Amino acid sequence: MFSLKRQVGNKAENLALQYLKKHGLKLVEQNYLIKGGEIDLIMLDKSEKNLVFVEVRYRANAHFGSAISTVNSAKQAKIIRTANYFLQKNSDYDDFICRFDVIGLESDLKCPKINWIKDAFEGV
């Protein structure tokens, strides 16, 4: 059985996924997991030849910082390592430009404030 934290995380990821789809992105993979790292969403930006690695963060309130601010340099390094592994295993994306985005959801998940940062950090 899922923990409450995992249920909330899944709901936040699904809201982010629907939001990105409405903005023209197409899902490649959700919850890409390897030993030592996970990428919440891997998407294609159809308007450009971009492969987008998306980190989704949720905070019920911003008393201790925004959802976006929780993606620190250690978390970025894990995402970059995981993205490199994905790219090594999926040569179909060799000619794609890679981008790292962060989606922050805050407040109540029934009607969250969504903050999408494209190109939030450098990698690959």
N, C-alpha and C positions, 0 to 999 in steps of 0.2 A: 504494500500500500504506500502511495506517495505521501511524503511529509507535507505539511501545510506550506512550508517554505518552497518546496518544489512545485506545488500546485499554483502558488502565486507566480513563481517564475515562469511556468508554462503559459499561464494566462497573459503575462506581460509580453512574452515572446510572440504569442499568437496575435496580440493586438499590434505589435510592431510589424509583424509579417503582413497583416492586412493593410496597414498604413503604407508600407513600402510597395505593395502590389498596386494600390490605388495611385501611386506615383510612378508607375510604369516599370518597376523592377520585377524580375521573375525568379522564383525560388529554384536554386540548384540543390541545396541540402540544408536540413535543419538539424541542429545539435550534432555537428560533426565532432566526434570524440576520439582522441588518441590518448595514449598514456602520457600524462603531463600537460594536457591542454584540451580545450573545447572552443569551438566557434559556434555561436548561437545560430546565426543565419549566414549562408553563402548565397549570394544573389547575382543575377546578371542585370546590368543597367542597359536596357535595349537602346537608349538614345545614344550611347557610346559603346565602344567595345571594352567595357569595364567589368571585371569580376570584383564584386564587393563583399568584403568580409565584415559582418555586422556584429557588434557587441551590444546586447540589450541589457539595460540596467533599470531597476525600479526602486523607487523610494516612496514610501507613503507620505513622508514629509521631508522638508529640507533643513531641519534643525541642525543636522550635523554635516551639511553640504549637499549639493545637488546630486542627482543620480549620475550625471555625466562626470562629475568630479571624482567618482569612485574608480574610474579607469586610470589607475596610476601607471607608472613606468614598468613595474613588475608585471602587471596584468597585460600591458601592451606587448611586452617581450614574449609572454606565453602565447598570445594571439598570433604574433608574427611567426614564432616557431611552428605553431600548428598550421598556419597558412602555408608556410614553406613546405611542410610535409604534404599537405593536400595537393599543392602544385606539382611536387615530385611524383605523386601517384596518379595525377590526372593531366596527361600531356595535351589533352584537348584545349587547354587554356593557356598554352605556351605563348600565344600571340596577343593575349589580353593584357590590358593595363590593370593593375591591382590597386584597390583602394580600401582603406580601413575607415568605416563609419561607426559612429556610436549613436544609439537611440536611447534617450533617457525618458522614462515615463515617471511622472510624479503625481501625487494625490491619489484619489480613489480610482481604482481600475475600471469602475463603471463608466467614468468619464475623465480619463487622465489627460494631463497636459503632456504633450509629446514634443520633445526637442530632438531634432535630427541634425547631427553634425556630420557633414560629408568631409572626407579626407581629414578625419580627426587626429590621425597620427601617421607617421611615415614608417614604411617597412618594405619587405621583400625586395 
